Amino acid sequence: MAAKKKTEPFEKHLQALEEIVDALEGGELDLEAALTRYEDGVKRLKTCYELLQNAEQRVRKLVGDREEPFDDSSEEDQ
């Protein structure tokens, strides 16, 4: 049985992305360092999108794929 790959939480990836953007915007990195940081940022951004998609799927499963997860009947009475 293959071991499940442990990923960092969304917040860690997002924080790292913010640091990468700050470093790139700072303009003090040489070209190679900037490219390396940019590549890492792209990987982390893809991971963030995947984690968000997984979270969305979990929520959809919980609410049964309805657009309106909660029935607010008080609005109907108005």
C-alpha positions as CSV (number, residue, x, y, z in Angstrom):
1,M,0.0,0.0,0.0
2,A,1.4,3.4,-1.0
3,A,2.0,5.9,1.7
4,K,-0.2,9.0,1.5
5,K,1.8,12.1,0.6
6,K,1.6,14.6,3.5
7,T,1.1,18.2,2.3
8,E,1.4,21.4,4.1
9,P,-1.8,23.2,5.1
10,F,-3.3,25.8,2.8
11,E,-2.3,28.6,5.1
12,K,1.4,27.6,5.0
13,H,1.4,27.7,1.2
14,L,-0.4,31.0,1.2
15,Q,2.1,32.5,3.6
16,A,5.0,31.2,1.5
17,L,3.4,32.8,-1.6
18,E,3.1,36.1,0.2
19,E,6.8,35.9,1.1
20,I,7.8,35.0,-2.5
21,V,5.8,37.9,-3.9
22,D,7.4,40.3,-1.4
23,A,10.9,39.0,-2.3
24,L,10.2,39.3,-6.1
25,E,8.7,42.8,-5.7
26,G,11.7,43.9,-3.6
27,G,13.9,43.7,-6.7
28,E,17.0,42.6,-4.8
29,L,17.2,39.0,-6.1
30,D,19.5,38.1,-8.9
31,L,17.9,36.6,-12.0
32,E,18.5,33.0,-11.1
33,A,17.2,33.4,-7.5
34,A,14.2,35.3,-8.8
35,L,13.4,32.5,-11.3
36,T,13.8,29.9,-8.6
37,R,11.5,31.8,-6.3
38,Y,9.0,32.3,-9.1
39,E,9.0,28.6,-9.9
40,D,8.3,27.8,-6.3
41,G,5.5,30.3,-6.2
42,V,3.8,28.7,-9.3
43,K,4.0,25.3,-7.6
44,R,2.6,26.6,-4.4
45,L,-0.2,28.5,-6.3
46,K,-1.2,25.3,-8.0
47,T,-1.2,23.5,-4.7
48,C,-3.4,26.2,-3.2
49,Y,-5.9,25.9,-6.1
50,E,-6.0,22.1,-5.6
51,L,-6.6,22.4,-1.9
52,L,-9.4,24.9,-2.5
53,Q,-11.0,22.7,-5.0
54,N,-10.8,19.8,-2.6
55,A,-12.4,21.9,0.1
56,E,-15.2,23.0,-2.3
57,Q,-15.9,19.4,-3.2
58,R,-16.2,18.5,0.4
59,V,-18.6,21.3,1.0
60,R,-20.7,20.4,-2.0
61,K,-20.9,16.8,-0.8
62,L,-22.1,18.0,2.6
63,V,-24.8,20.3,1.2
64,G,-25.8,18.0,-1.7
65,D,-24.5,20.1,-4.6
66,R,-27.1,22.8,-4.0
67,E,-26.3,26.4,-4.8
68,E,-28.1,27.6,-1.7
69,P,-26.8,25.4,1.2
70,F,-29.3,26.8,3.7
71,D,-33.1,27.3,3.4
72,D,-33.9,30.7,4.8
73,S,-37.7,30.6,4.9
74,S,-37.8,34.0,6.6
75,E,-37.1,35.6,3.3
76,E,-40.0,33.9,1.7
77,D,-42.4,35.3,4.3
78,Q,-41.5,38.9,3.3
